[in-house]
Every structure is written in C-alpha cells, then in structure tokens.
Amino acid sequence: MDDKNFGTWLNNLTEAQIKEINDKQHEEHIRQVSAFKAGYQNEQCYLCGKDFKTISKEQACLHWLLRRGKFKKMISN
Ligand SMILES: [Zn+2]
C-alpha cells in the first residue's frame, strides 16, 4: 500500500472500524504496560528477559531506551 492508498483507506474507515482499531491498540498498550511494570519490578526487561542493566552490543534491545526514561509517561499510566 503506498501513501496515497493508505490515506484513502484511512479516510474511508467507518466509525466502527476506527473504534475497533483504537480498542485493539489500547489492549496492546495495556498489555505492554503490564508486562513492562512486572519486569521493571524485577529489574528485568520484558522484551528480552535480561537484567535491566544489561547492555549487549550484539543484541540491541529497546530496554536501553527505557532506562533513559523515555517511557516514563507509559509507566505512570
Ligand atoms: Zn531488553
């Protein structure tokens, strides 16, 4: 799907479809926040299962960003 088609697709979504997408994203968001919180309490990354302090050059992981506090908004939800 190119940008133009994607725009058309977006514009033609029904209210019900938009709601469905929003609900799904919301569920996914909640699931991730829960998993993150559980991992955070154990100082473990829920994405890769490693200690939060672990930084592996071979295995880049999002938890590096988490440590920098970019997800603070997510945690406080
Ligand atoms: Zn990780």
N, CA, C, O and the ligand as a Tripos MOL2 file, in Angstrom:
@<TRIPOS>MOLECULE
protein
  309   307    78     0     0
PROTEIN
NO_CHARGES

@<TRIPOS>ATOM
      1 N           0.8620   -1.2120    0.0000 N.3       1 MET1
      2 CA          0.0000    0.0000    0.0000 C.3       1 MET1
      3 C           0.8910    1.2530    0.0000 C.2       1 MET1
      4 O           1.7120    1.4280    0.9010 O.2       1 MET1
      5 N           0.7340    2.1070   -0.9890 N.am      2 ASP2
      6 CA          1.5500    3.3280   -0.9730 C.3       2 ASP2
      7 C           0.8530    4.4050   -0.1400 C.2       2 ASP2
      8 O          -0.2630    4.2050    0.3410 O.2       2 ASP2
      9 N           1.5130    5.5320    0.0220 N.am      3 ASP3
     10 CA          0.9980    6.5800    0.9160 C.3       3 ASP3
     11 C          -0.3860    7.0620    0.5160 C.2       3 ASP3
     12 O          -1.2460    7.3090    1.3610 O.2       3 ASP3
     13 N          -0.5850    7.1910   -0.8030 N.am      4 LYS4
     14 CA         -1.8540    7.7180   -1.2850 C.3       4 LYS4
     15 C          -2.9940    6.7460   -0.9680 C.2       4 LYS4
     16 O          -4.0540    7.1350   -0.4770 O.2       4 LYS4
     17 N          -2.7400    5.4810   -1.2620 N.am      5 ASN5
     18 CA         -3.7540    4.4700   -0.9640 C.3       5 ASN5
     19 C          -4.0160    4.3590    0.5250 C.2       5 ASN5
     20 O          -5.1500    4.1540    0.9590 O.2       5 ASN5
     21 N          -2.9620    4.4980    1.2910 N.am      6 PHE6
     22 CA         -3.1210    4.4180    2.7380 C.3       6 PHE6
     23 C          -3.9900    5.5760    3.2250 C.2       6 PHE6
     24 O          -4.8430    5.3930    4.0930 O.2       6 PHE6
     25 N          -3.7730    6.7550    2.6700 N.am      7 GLY7
     26 CA         -4.5810    7.9110    3.0160 C.3       7 GLY7
     27 C          -6.0380    7.7070    2.6560 C.2       7 GLY7
     28 O          -6.9350    8.0420    3.4290 O.2       7 GLY7
     29 N          -6.2650    7.1530    1.4740 N.am      8 THR8
     30 CA         -7.6380    6.8650    1.0440 C.3       8 THR8
     31 C          -8.2910    5.8570    1.9730 C.2       8 THR8
     32 O          -9.4470    6.0030    2.3700 O.2       8 THR8
     33 N          -7.5290    4.8420    2.3040 N.am      9 TRP9
     34 CA         -8.0250    3.8010    3.2010 C.3       9 TRP9
     35 C          -8.4040    4.4080    4.5570 C.2       9 TRP9
     36 O          -9.4560    4.1050    5.1200 O.2       9 TRP9
     37 N          -7.5190    5.2720    5.0650 N.am     10 LEU10
     38 CA         -7.7840    5.9310    6.3460 C.3      10 LEU10
     39 C          -9.0670    6.7570    6.2850 C.2      10 LEU10
     40 O          -9.9030    6.7120    7.1870 O.2      10 LEU10
     41 N          -9.1940    7.5090    5.1970 N.am     11 ASN11
     42 CA        -10.3430    8.3990    5.0670 C.3      11 ASN11
     43 C         -11.6610    7.6540    4.9100 C.2      11 ASN11
     44 O         -12.7320    8.1920    5.1920 O.2      11 ASN11
     45 N         -11.5670    6.4130    4.4580 N.am     12 ASN12
     46 CA        -12.7870    5.6550    4.2150 C.3      12 ASN12
     47 C         -13.1560    4.6950    5.3450 C.2      12 ASN12
     48 O         -14.1000    3.9130    5.2320 O.2      12 ASN12
     49 N         -12.4080    4.7700    6.4140 N.am     13 LEU13
     50 CA        -12.7340    3.9200    7.5590 C.3      13 LEU13
     51 C         -14.0640    4.3460    8.1670 C.2      13 LEU13
     52 O         -14.3570    5.5350    8.2910 O.2      13 LEU13
     53 N         -14.8480    3.3700    8.5370 N.am     14 THR14
     54 CA        -16.1020    3.6870    9.2100 C.3      14 THR14
     55 C         -15.8210    3.9320   10.6890 C.2      14 THR14
     56 O         -14.7580    3.5740   11.1980 O.2      14 THR14
     57 N         -16.7770    4.5400   11.3670 N.am     15 GLU15
     58 CA        -16.6460    4.7780   12.8110 C.3      15 GLU15
     59 C         -16.3430    3.4780   13.5490 C.2      15 GLU15
     60 O         -15.5060    3.4290   14.4500 O.2      15 GLU15
     61 N         -17.0550    2.4210   13.1350 N.am     16 ALA16
     62 CA        -16.8840    1.1250   13.7960 C.3      16 ALA16
     63 C         -15.4700    0.5910   13.6000 C.2      16 ALA16
     64 O         -14.8670    0.0420   14.5220 O.2      16 ALA16
     65 N         -14.9500    0.7620   12.3810 N.am     17 GLN17
     66 CA        -13.5900    0.2890   12.1070 C.3      17 GLN17
     67 C         -12.5620    1.0630   12.9160 C.2      17 GLN17
     68 O         -11.6120    0.4910   13.4510 O.2      17 GLN17
     69 N         -12.7660    2.3710   12.9960 N.am     18 ILE18
     70 CA        -11.8470    3.2110   13.7620 C.3      18 ILE18
     71 C         -11.8650    2.8040   15.2340 C.2      18 ILE18
     72 O         -10.8280    2.7170   15.8910 O.2      18 ILE18
     73 N         -13.0780    2.5570   15.7290 N.am     19 LYS19
     74 CA        -13.2130    2.1510   17.1260 C.3      19 LYS19
     75 C         -12.5030    0.8270   17.3670 C.2      19 LYS19
     76 O         -11.8240    0.6420   18.3770 O.2      19 LYS19
     77 N         -12.6750   -0.0950   16.4150 N.am     20 GLU20
     78 CA        -12.0450   -1.4030   16.5550 C.3      20 GLU20
     79 C         -10.5240   -1.2810   16.6070 C.2      20 GLU20
     80 O          -9.8700   -1.9240   17.4280 O.2      20 GLU20
     81 N          -9.9720   -0.4550   15.7300 N.am     21 ILE21
     82 CA         -8.5200   -0.2520   15.7050 C.3      21 ILE21
     83 C          -8.0560    0.3730   17.0180 C.2      21 ILE21
     84 O          -7.0530   -0.0430   17.5980 O.2      21 ILE21
     85 N          -8.7970    1.3750   17.4740 N.am     22 ASN22
     86 CA         -8.4370    2.0310   18.7260 C.3      22 ASN22
     87 C          -8.4660    1.0580   19.8960 C.2      22 ASN22
     88 O          -7.5700    1.0510   20.7410 O.2      22 ASN22
     89 N          -9.5170    0.2340   19.9310 N.am     23 ASP23
     90 CA         -9.6320   -0.7480   21.0120 C.3      23 ASP23
     91 C          -8.4590   -1.7130   21.0080 C.2      23 ASP23
     92 O          -7.8900   -2.0240   22.0550 O.2      23 ASP23
     93 N          -8.1050   -2.1820   19.8200 N.am     24 LYS24
     94 CA         -7.0010   -3.1350   19.7130 C.3      24 LYS24
     95 C          -5.7020   -2.5100   20.1690 C.2      24 LYS24
     96 O          -4.9120   -3.1400   20.8720 O.2      24 LYS24
     97 N          -5.4820   -1.2680   19.7690 N.am     25 GLN25
     98 CA         -4.2450   -0.6020   20.1600 C.3      25 GLN25
     99 C          -4.2340   -0.3620   21.6530 C.2      25 GLN25
    100 O          -3.1900   -0.4500   22.3000 O.2      25 GLN25
    101 N          -5.3900   -0.0610   22.1940 N.am     26 HIS26
    102 CA         -5.4950    0.1820   23.6240 C.3      26 HIS26
    103 C          -5.1700   -1.0960   24.4030 C.2      26 HIS26
    104 O          -4.4250   -1.0690   25.3830 O.2      26 HIS26
    105 N          -5.7460   -2.2180   23.9470 N.am     27 GLU27
    106 CA         -5.4680   -3.5030   24.5860 C.3      27 GLU27
    107 C          -3.9840   -3.8250   24.5510 C.2      27 GLU27
    108 O          -3.3950   -4.2460   25.5470 O.2      27 GLU27
    109 N          -3.3930   -3.6170   23.3790 N.am     28 GLU28
    110 CA         -1.9750   -3.8980   23.2160 C.3      28 GLU28
    111 C          -1.1560   -2.9910   24.1250 C.2      28 GLU28
    112 O          -0.1770   -3.4270   24.7300 O.2      28 GLU28
    113 N          -1.5500   -1.7620   24.2140 N.am     29 HIS29
    114 CA         -0.8520   -0.7940   25.0570 C.3      29 HIS29
    115 C          -0.8990   -1.2410   26.5180 C.2      29 HIS29
    116 O           0.1150   -1.2360   27.2160 O.2      29 HIS29
    117 N          -2.0880   -1.6250   26.9640 N.am     30 ILE30
    118 CA         -2.2540   -2.0630   28.3500 C.3      30 ILE30
    119 C          -1.4290   -3.3170   28.6280 C.2      30 ILE30
    120 O          -0.7920   -3.4440   29.6740 O.2      30 ILE30
    121 N          -1.4590   -4.2440   27.6590 N.am     31 ARG31
    122 CA         -0.6890   -5.4720   27.8160 C.3      31 ARG31
    123 C           0.7980   -5.1510   27.9750 C.2      31 ARG31
    124 O           1.4790   -5.7270   28.8230 O.2      31 ARG31
    125 N           1.2830   -4.2400   27.1650 N.am     32 GLN32
    126 CA          2.7010   -3.8960   27.2220 C.3      32 GLN32
    127 C           3.0550   -3.1760   28.5050 C.2      32 GLN32
    128 O           4.1120   -3.4180   29.0890 O.2      32 GLN32
    129 N           2.1730   -2.2880   28.9470 N.am     33 VAL33
    130 CA          2.4420   -1.5690   30.1910 C.3      33 VAL33
    131 C           2.5040   -2.5430   31.3530 C.2      33 VAL33
    132 O           3.3860   -2.4360   32.2060 O.2      33 VAL33
    133 N           1.5640   -3.5100   31.3970 N.am     34 SER34
    134 CA          1.5470   -4.5090   32.4620 C.3      34 SER34
    135 C           2.8250   -5.3310   32.4490 C.2      34 SER34
    136 O           3.4460   -5.5480   33.4900 O.2      34 SER34
    137 N           3.2130   -5.7860   31.2640 N.am     35 ALA35
    138 CA          4.4190   -6.5950   31.1310 C.3      35 ALA35
    139 C           5.6360   -5.7720   31.5400 C.2      35 ALA35
    140 O           6.5520   -6.2780   32.1890 O.2      35 ALA35
    141 N           5.6340   -4.5250   31.1610 N.am     36 PHE36
    142 CA          6.7660   -3.6690   31.4860 C.3      36 PHE36
    143 C           6.8630   -3.4420   32.9830 C.2      36 PHE36
    144 O           7.9490   -3.5080   33.5610 O.2      36 PHE36
    145 N           5.7360   -3.1780   33.6040 N.am     37 LYS37
    146 CA          5.7240   -2.9420   35.0530 C.3      37 LYS37
    147 C           6.2140   -4.1640   35.8120 C.2      37 LYS37
    148 O           7.0060   -4.0490   36.7470 O.2      37 LYS37
    149 N           5.7330   -5.3500   35.3990 N.am     38 ALA38
    150 CA          6.1410   -6.5960   36.0540 C.3      38 ALA38
    151 C           7.6460   -6.7880   35.9220 C.2      38 ALA38
    152 O           8.3170   -7.1520   36.8870 O.2      38 ALA38
    153 N           8.1670   -6.5450   34.7400 N.am     39 GLY39
    154 CA          9.5940   -6.6790   34.5080 C.3      39 GLY39
    155 C          10.3860   -5.6400   35.2710 C.2      39 GLY39
    156 O          11.4540   -5.9280   35.8120 O.2      39 GLY39
    157 N           9.8610   -4.4480   35.3110 N.am     40 TYR40
    158 CA         10.5400   -3.3210   35.9530 C.3      40 TYR40
    159 C          10.7590   -3.6060   37.4340 C.2      40 TYR40
    160 O          11.8080   -3.2850   37.9940 O.2      40 TYR40
    161 N           9.7450   -4.2190   38.0640 N.am     41 GLN41
    162 CA          9.8410   -4.5210   39.4890 C.3      41 GLN41
    163 C          10.9440   -5.5320   39.7700 C.2      41 GLN41
    164 O          11.5780   -5.4940   40.8250 O.2      41 GLN41
    165 N          11.1710   -6.4450   38.8120 N.am     42 ASN42
    166 CA         12.2350   -7.4350   38.9670 C.3      42 ASN42
    167 C          13.5380   -6.9590   38.3370 C.2      42 ASN42
    168 O          14.5230   -7.6940   38.2680 O.2      42 ASN42
    169 N          13.5150   -5.7040   37.8800 N.am     43 GLU43
    170 CA         14.6700   -5.1430   37.1710 C.3      43 GLU43
    171 C          15.0570   -6.0080   35.9890 C.2      43 GLU43
    172 O          16.2340   -6.1850   35.6760 O.2      43 GLU43
    173 N          14.0300   -6.5440   35.3410 N.am     44 GLN44
    174 CA         14.2580   -7.3370   34.1480 C.3      44 GLN44
    175 C          13.4960   -6.7440   32.9710 C.2      44 GLN44
    176 O          12.4200   -6.1660   33.1210 O.2      44 GLN44
    177 N          14.0800   -6.9040   31.8210 N.am     45 CYS45
    178 CA         13.4490   -6.3890   30.6270 C.3      45 CYS45
    179 C          12.3910   -7.3610   30.1360 C.2      45 CYS45
    180 O          12.6730   -8.5460   29.9610 O.2      45 CYS45
    181 N          11.1930   -6.8840   29.9140 N.am     46 TYR46
    182 CA         10.1380   -7.7740   29.4510 C.3      46 TYR46
    183 C          10.2820   -8.0980   27.9780 C.2      46 TYR46
    184 O           9.6340   -9.0170   27.4790 O.2      46 TYR46
    185 N          11.1120   -7.3650   27.2870 N.am     47 LEU47
    186 CA         11.2860   -7.6020   25.8550 C.3      47 LEU47
    187 C          12.2910   -8.7170   25.5860 C.2      47 LEU47
    188 O          12.0460   -9.5960   24.7590 O.2      47 LEU47
    189 N          13.4250   -8.6770   26.2880 N.am     48 CYS48
    190 CA         14.4710   -9.6580   26.0170 C.3      48 CYS48
    191 C          14.7250  -10.5600   27.2090 C.2      48 CYS48
    192 O          15.4790  -11.5270   27.0930 O.2      48 CYS48
    193 N          14.1090  -10.2680   28.3690 N.am     49 GLY49
    194 CA         14.2420  -11.1260   29.5390 C.3      49 GLY49
    195 C          15.5340  -10.9310   30.3090 C.2      49 GLY49
    196 O          15.7790  -11.6180   31.3000 O.2      49 GLY49
    197 N          16.3700   -9.9900   29.8530 N.am     50 LYS50
    198 CA         17.6540   -9.7710   30.5260 C.3      50 LYS50
    199 C          17.5220   -8.7580   31.6490 C.2      50 LYS50
    200 O          16.5580   -7.9970   31.7250 O.2      50 LYS50
    201 N          18.5240   -8.7750   32.5160 N.am     51 ASP51
    202 CA         18.5980   -7.7720   33.5610 C.3      51 ASP51
    203 C          18.5350   -6.3830   32.9300 C.2      51 ASP51
    204 O          19.1010   -6.1290   31.8670 O.2      51 ASP51
    205 N          17.8350   -5.5070   33.6160 N.am     52 PHE52
    206 CA         17.6320   -4.1630   33.0820 C.3      52 PHE52
    207 C          18.9410   -3.4370   32.8050 C.2      52 PHE52
    208 O          19.0330   -2.5990   31.9090 O.2      52 PHE52
    209 N          19.9450   -3.7790   33.5950 N.am     53 LYS53
    210 CA         21.2310   -3.0850   33.4590 C.3      53 LYS53
    211 C          22.0850   -3.6610   32.3380 C.2      53 LYS53
    212 O          23.0960   -3.0820   31.9410 O.2      53 LYS53
    213 N          21.6520   -4.8220   31.8370 N.am     54 THR54
    214 CA         22.4320   -5.4770   30.7970 C.3      54 THR54
    215 C          22.3840   -4.6970   29.4890 C.2      54 THR54
    216 O          21.3180   -4.3970   28.9510 O.2      54 THR54
    217 N          23.5520   -4.3880   29.0120 N.am     55 ILE55
    218 CA         23.6040   -3.7840   27.6860 C.3      55 ILE55
    219 C          24.5300   -4.6120   26.8230 C.2      55 ILE55
    220 O          25.7440   -4.6410   27.0240 O.2      55 ILE55
    221 N          23.9320   -5.2780   25.8620 N.am     56 SER56
    222 CA         24.6980   -6.1560   24.9940 C.3      56 SER56
    223 C          24.8880   -5.4900   23.6350 C.2      56 SER56
    224 O          23.9440   -5.0100   23.0090 O.2      56 SER56
    225 N          26.1290   -5.4820   23.2150 N.am     57 LYS57
    226 CA         26.4060   -4.8570   21.9190 C.3      57 LYS57
    227 C          25.8680   -5.7010   20.7780 C.2      57 LYS57
    228 O          25.5170   -5.1820   19.7190 O.2      57 LYS57
    229 N          25.8080   -7.0150   21.0040 N.am     58 GLU58
    230 CA         25.3240   -7.9110   19.9440 C.3      58 GLU58
    231 C          23.8110   -7.8380   19.8180 C.2      58 GLU58
    232 O          23.2500   -7.9060   18.7240 O.2      58 GLU58
    233 N          23.1710   -7.6960   20.9710 N.am     59 GLN59
    234 CA         21.7200   -7.7720   20.9750 C.3      59 GLN59
    235 C          21.1280   -6.4390   21.4040 C.2      59 GLN59
    236 O          20.8880   -6.2050   22.5880 O.2      59 GLN59
    237 N          20.9010   -5.5890   20.4540 N.am     60 ALA60
    238 CA         20.2920   -4.3070   20.7680 C.3      60 ALA60
    239 C          18.8680   -4.5430   21.2560 C.2      60 ALA60
    240 O          18.1300   -5.3480   20.6890 O.2      60 ALA60
    241 N          18.4970   -3.8380   22.3020 N.am     61 CYS61
    242 CA         17.1460   -4.0090   22.8250 C.3      61 CYS61
    243 C          16.5760   -2.6670   23.2400 C.2      61 CYS61
    244 O          17.2910   -1.7400   23.6200 O.2      61 CYS61
    245 N          15.2860   -2.6060   23.1510 N.am     62 LEU62
    246 CA         14.5590   -1.3760   23.4810 C.3      62 LEU62
    247 C          14.7540   -0.9540   24.9300 C.2      62 LEU62
    248 O          14.5440    0.2110   25.2690 O.2      62 LEU62
    249 N          15.1570   -1.8990   25.8000 N.am     63 HIS63
    250 CA         15.2550   -1.5260   27.2090 C.3      63 HIS63
    251 C          16.3310   -0.4730   27.4720 C.2      63 HIS63
    252 O          16.3320    0.1620   28.5260 O.2      63 HIS63
    253 N          17.2330   -0.2890   26.5300 N.am     64 TRP64
    254 CA         18.2010    0.8030   26.6760 C.3      64 TRP64
    255 C          17.4620    2.1330   26.7020 C.2      64 TRP64
    256 O          17.7670    3.0350   27.4830 O.2      64 TRP64
    257 N          16.4880    2.2130   25.8250 N.am     65 LEU65
    258 CA         15.7000    3.4450   25.7610 C.3      65 LEU65
    259 C          14.8680    3.6050   27.0270 C.2      65 LEU65
    260 O          14.7070    4.7110   27.5440 O.2      65 LEU65
    261 N          14.3390    2.4830   27.5180 N.am     66 LEU66
    262 CA         13.5250    2.5280   28.7260 C.3      66 LEU66
    263 C          14.3340    3.1070   29.8760 C.2      66 LEU66
    264 O          13.8140    3.8830   30.6780 O.2      66 LEU66
    265 N          15.5760    2.7390   29.9530 N.am     67 ARG67
    266 CA         16.4300    3.2070   31.0360 C.3      67 ARG67
    267 C          16.6240    4.7100   30.9620 C.2      67 ARG67
    268 O          16.8320    5.3750   31.9760 O.2      67 ARG67
    269 N          16.5540    5.2260   29.7690 N.am     68 ARG68
    270 CA         16.7470    6.6690   29.6270 C.3      68 ARG68
    271 C          15.4810    7.4490   29.9500 C.2      68 ARG68
    272 O          15.4470    8.6760   29.8480 O.2      68 ARG68
    273 N          14.4540    6.7290   30.3370 N.am     69 GLY69
    274 CA         13.2630    7.4130   30.8230 C.3      69 GLY69
    275 C          12.2880    7.8590   29.7630 C.2      69 GLY69
    276 O          11.3800    8.6470   30.0240 O.2      69 GLY69
    277 N          12.4830    7.3490   28.5690 N.am     70 LYS70
    278 CA         11.5750    7.7640   27.5010 C.3      70 LYS70
    279 C          10.1750    7.2130   27.6850 C.2      70 LYS70
    280 O           9.2190    7.6890   27.0720 O.2      70 LYS70
    281 N          10.0620    6.1870   28.5520 N.am     71 PHE71
    282 CA          8.7610    5.5510   28.7120 C.3      71 PHE71
    283 C           8.0990    5.9550   30.0200 C.2      71 PHE71
    284 O           7.1680    5.2970   30.4840 O.2      71 PHE71
    285 N           8.5710    7.0120   30.5960 N.am     72 LYS72
    286 CA          8.0140    7.4500   31.8840 C.3      72 LYS72
    287 C           6.5130    7.6700   31.8170 C.2      72 LYS72
    288 O           5.7750    7.3220   32.7380 O.2      72 LYS72
    289 N           6.0820    8.2500   30.7210 N.am     73 LYS73
    290 CA          4.6500    8.5070   30.5540 C.3      73 LYS73
    291 C           3.8610    7.2080   30.6040 C.2      73 LYS73
    292 O           2.7950    7.1310   31.2130 O.2      73 LYS73
    293 N           4.4140    6.1770   29.9420 N.am     74 MET74
    294 CA          3.7680    4.8830   29.8890 C.3      74 MET74
    295 C           3.6380    4.2980   31.2910 C.2      74 MET74
    296 O           2.5950    3.7530   31.6530 O.2      74 MET74
    297 N           4.7000    4.4160   32.0720 N.am     75 ILE75
    298 CA          4.7300    3.7970   33.4030 C.3      75 ILE75
    299 C           3.7180    4.4650   34.3350 C.2      75 ILE75
    300 O           3.0850    3.8020   35.1570 O.2      75 ILE75
    301 N           3.5780    5.7610   34.1990 N.am     76 SER76
    302 CA          2.7390    6.4850   35.1420 C.3      76 SER76
    303 C           1.2450    6.3320   34.8260 C.2      76 SER76
    304 O           0.3900    6.8080   35.5730 O.2      76 SER76
    305 N           0.9520    5.6710   33.7250 N.am     77 ASN77
    306 CA         -0.4680    5.4840   33.3610 C.3      77 ASN77
    307 C          -1.1890    4.5450   34.3250 C.2      77 ASN77
    308 O          -2.3810    4.2860   34.1590 O.2      77 ASN77
    309 ZN         15.7060   -5.8470   26.8180 Zn       78 ZN78
@<TRIPOS>BOND
     1     1     2 1
     2     2     3 1
     3     3     4 2
     4     3     5 am
     5     5     6 1
     6     6     7 1
     7     7     8 2
     8     7     9 am
     9     9    10 1
    10    10    11 1
    11    11    12 2
    12    11    13 am
    13    13    14 1
    14    14    15 1
    15    15    16 2
    16    15    17 am
    17    17    18 1
    18    18    19 1
    19    19    20 2
    20    19    21 am
    21    21    22 1
    22    22    23 1
    23    23    24 2
    24    23    25 am
    25    25    26 1
    26    26    27 1
    27    27    28 2
    28    27    29 am
    29    29    30 1
    30    30    31 1
    31    31    32 2
    32    31    33 am
    33    33    34 1
    34    34    35 1
    35    35    36 2
    36    35    37 am
    37    37    38 1
    38    38    39 1
    39    39    40 2
    40    39    41 am
    41    41    42 1
    42    42    43 1
    43    43    44 2
    44    43    45 am
    45    45    46 1
    46    46    47 1
    47    47    48 2
    48    47    49 am
    49    49    50 1
    50    50    51 1
    51    51    52 2
    52    51    53 am
    53    53    54 1
    54    54    55 1
    55    55    56 2
    56    55    57 am
    57    57    58 1
    58    58    59 1
    59    59    60 2
    60    59    61 am
    61    61    62 1
    62    62    63 1
    63    63    64 2
    64    63    65 am
    65    65    66 1
    66    66    67 1
    67    67    68 2
    68    67    69 am
    69    69    70 1
    70    70    71 1
    71    71    72 2
    72    71    73 am
    73    73    74 1
    74    74    75 1
    75    75    76 2
    76    75    77 am
    77    77    78 1
    78    78    79 1
    79    79    80 2
    80    79    81 am
    81    81    82 1
    82    82    83 1
    83    83    84 2
    84    83    85 am
    85    85    86 1
    86    86    87 1
    87    87    88 2
    88    87    89 am
    89    89    90 1
    90    90    91 1
    91    91    92 2
    92    91    93 am
    93    93    94 1
    94    94    95 1
    95    95    96 2
    96    95    97 am
    97    97    98 1
    98    98    99 1
    99    99   100 2
   100    99   101 am
   101   101   102 1
   102   102   103 1
   103   103   104 2
   104   103   105 am
   105   105   106 1
   106   106   107 1
   107   107   108 2
   108   107   109 am
   109   109   110 1
   110   110   111 1
   111   111   112 2
   112   111   113 am
   113   113   114 1
   114   114   115 1
   115   115   116 2
   116   115   117 am
   117   117   118 1
   118   118   119 1
   119   119   120 2
   120   119   121 am
   121   121   122 1
   122   122   123 1
   123   123   124 2
   124   123   125 am
   125   125   126 1
   126   126   127 1
   127   127   128 2
   128   127   129 am
   129   129   130 1
   130   130   131 1
   131   131   132 2
   132   131   133 am
   133   133   134 1
   134   134   135 1
   135   135   136 2
   136   135   137 am
   137   137   138 1
   138   138   139 1
   139   139   140 2
   140   139   141 am
   141   141   142 1
   142   142   143 1
   143   143   144 2
   144   143   145 am
   145   145   146 1
   146   146   147 1
   147   147   148 2
   148   147   149 am
   149   149   150 1
   150   150   151 1
   151   151   152 2
   152   151   153 am
   153   153   154 1
   154   154   155 1
   155   155   156 2
   156   155   157 am
   157   157   158 1
   158   158   159 1
   159   159   160 2
   160   159   161 am
   161   161   162 1
   162   162   163 1
   163   163   164 2
   164   163   165 am
   165   165   166 1
   166   166   167 1
   167   167   168 2
   168   167   169 am
   169   169   170 1
   170   170   171 1
   171   171   172 2
   172   171   173 am
   173   173   174 1
   174   174   175 1
   175   175   176 2
   176   175   177 am
   177   177   178 1
   178   178   179 1
   179   179   180 2
   180   179   181 am
   181   181   182 1
   182   182   183 1
   183   183   184 2
   184   183   185 am
   185   185   186 1
   186   186   187 1
   187   187   188 2
   188   187   189 am
   189   189   190 1
   190   190   191 1
   191   191   192 2
   192   191   193 am
   193   193   194 1
   194   194   195 1
   195   195   196 2
   196   195   197 am
   197   197   198 1
   198   198   199 1
   199   199   200 2
   200   199   201 am
   201   201   202 1
   202   202   203 1
   203   203   204 2
   204   203   205 am
   205   205   206 1
   206   206   207 1
   207   207   208 2
   208   207   209 am
   209   209   210 1
   210   210   211 1
   211   211   212 2
   212   211   213 am
   213   213   214 1
   214   214   215 1
   215   215   216 2
   216   215   217 am
   217   217   218 1
   218   218   219 1
   219   219   220 2
   220   219   221 am
   221   221   222 1
   222   222   223 1
   223   223   224 2
   224   223   225 am
   225   225   226 1
   226   226   227 1
   227   227   228 2
   228   227   229 am
   229   229   230 1
   230   230   231 1
   231   231   232 2
   232   231   233 am
   233   233   234 1
   234   234   235 1
   235   235   236 2
   236   235   237 am
   237   237   238 1
   238   238   239 1
   239   239   240 2
   240   239   241 am
   241   241   242 1
   242   242   243 1
   243   243   244 2
   244   243   245 am
   245   245   246 1
   246   246   247 1
   247   247   248 2
   248   247   249 am
   249   249   250 1
   250   250   251 1
   251   251   252 2
   252   251   253 am
   253   253   254 1
   254   254   255 1
   255   255   256 2
   256   255   257 am
   257   257   258 1
   258   258   259 1
   259   259   260 2
   260   259   261 am
   261   261   262 1
   262   262   263 1
   263   263   264 2
   264   263   265 am
   265   265   266 1
   266   266   267 1
   267   267   268 2
   268   267   269 am
   269   269   270 1
   270   270   271 1
   271   271   272 2
   272   271   273 am
   273   273   274 1
   274   274   275 1
   275   275   276 2
   276   275   277 am
   277   277   278 1
   278   278   279 1
   279   279   280 2
   280   279   281 am
   281   281   282 1
   282   282   283 1
   283   283   284 2
   284   283   285 am
   285   285   286 1
   286   286   287 1
   287   287   288 2
   288   287   289 am
   289   289   290 1
   290   290   291 1
   291   291   292 2
   292   291   293 am
   293   293   294 1
   294   294   295 1
   295   295   296 2
   296   295   297 am
   297   297   298 1
   298   298   299 1
   299   299   300 2
   300   299   301 am
   301   301   302 1
   302   302   303 1
   303   303   304 2
   304   303   305 am
   305   305   306 1
   306   306   307 1
   307   307   308 2
@<TRIPOS>SUBSTRUCTURE
     1 MET1         2 RESIDUE 1 A MET
     2 ASP2         6 RESIDUE 1 A ASP
     3 ASP3        10 RESIDUE 1 A ASP
     4 LYS4        14 RESIDUE 1 A LYS
     5 ASN5        18 RESIDUE 1 A ASN
     6 PHE6        22 RESIDUE 1 A PHE
     7 GLY7        26 RESIDUE 1 A GLY
     8 THR8        30 RESIDUE 1 A THR
     9 TRP9        34 RESIDUE 1 A TRP
    10 LEU10       38 RESIDUE 1 A LEU
    11 ASN11       42 RESIDUE 1 A ASN
    12 ASN12       46 RESIDUE 1 A ASN
    13 LEU13       50 RESIDUE 1 A LEU
    14 THR14       54 RESIDUE 1 A THR
    15 GLU15       58 RESIDUE 1 A GLU
    16 ALA16       62 RESIDUE 1 A ALA
    17 GLN17       66 RESIDUE 1 A GLN
    18 ILE18       70 RESIDUE 1 A ILE
    19 LYS19       74 RESIDUE 1 A LYS
    20 GLU20       78 RESIDUE 1 A GLU
    21 ILE21       82 RESIDUE 1 A ILE
    22 ASN22       86 RESIDUE 1 A ASN
    23 ASP23       90 RESIDUE 1 A ASP
    24 LYS24       94 RESIDUE 1 A LYS
    25 GLN25       98 RESIDUE 1 A GLN
    26 HIS26      102 RESIDUE 1 A HIS
    27 GLU27      106 RESIDUE 1 A GLU
    28 GLU28      110 RESIDUE 1 A GLU
    29 HIS29      114 RESIDUE 1 A HIS
    30 ILE30      118 RESIDUE 1 A ILE
    31 ARG31      122 RESIDUE 1 A ARG
    32 GLN32      126 RESIDUE 1 A GLN
    33 VAL33      130 RESIDUE 1 A VAL
    34 SER34      134 RESIDUE 1 A SER
    35 ALA35      138 RESIDUE 1 A ALA
    36 PHE36      142 RESIDUE 1 A PHE
    37 LYS37      146 RESIDUE 1 A LYS
    38 ALA38      150 RESIDUE 1 A ALA
    39 GLY39      154 RESIDUE 1 A GLY
    40 TYR40      158 RESIDUE 1 A TYR
    41 GLN41      162 RESIDUE 1 A GLN
    42 ASN42      166 RESIDUE 1 A ASN
    43 GLU43      170 RESIDUE 1 A GLU
    44 GLN44      174 RESIDUE 1 A GLN
    45 CYS45      178 RESIDUE 1 A CYS
    46 TYR46      182 RESIDUE 1 A TYR
    47 LEU47      186 RESIDUE 1 A LEU
    48 CYS48      190 RESIDUE 1 A CYS
    49 GLY49      194 RESIDUE 1 A GLY
    50 LYS50      198 RESIDUE 1 A LYS
    51 ASP51      202 RESIDUE 1 A ASP
    52 PHE52      206 RESIDUE 1 A PHE
    53 LYS53      210 RESIDUE 1 A LYS
    54 THR54      214 RESIDUE 1 A THR
    55 ILE55      218 RESIDUE 1 A ILE
    56 SER56      222 RESIDUE 1 A SER
    57 LYS57      226 RESIDUE 1 A LYS
    58 GLU58      230 RESIDUE 1 A GLU
    59 GLN59      234 RESIDUE 1 A GLN
    60 ALA60      238 RESIDUE 1 A ALA
    61 CYS61      242 RESIDUE 1 A CYS
    62 LEU62      246 RESIDUE 1 A LEU
    63 HIS63      250 RESIDUE 1 A HIS
    64 TRP64      254 RESIDUE 1 A TRP
    65 LEU65      258 RESIDUE 1 A LEU
    66 LEU66      262 RESIDUE 1 A LEU
    67 ARG67      266 RESIDUE 1 A ARG
    68 ARG68      270 RESIDUE 1 A ARG
    69 GLY69      274 RESIDUE 1 A GLY
    70 LYS70      278 RESIDUE 1 A LYS
    71 PHE71      282 RESIDUE 1 A PHE
    72 LYS72      286 RESIDUE 1 A LYS
    73 LYS73      290 RESIDUE 1 A LYS
    74 MET74      294 RESIDUE 1 A MET
    75 ILE75      298 RESIDUE 1 A ILE
    76 SER76      302 RESIDUE 1 A SER
    77 ASN77      306 RESIDUE 1 A ASN
    78 ZN78       309 GROUP 0 **** ****
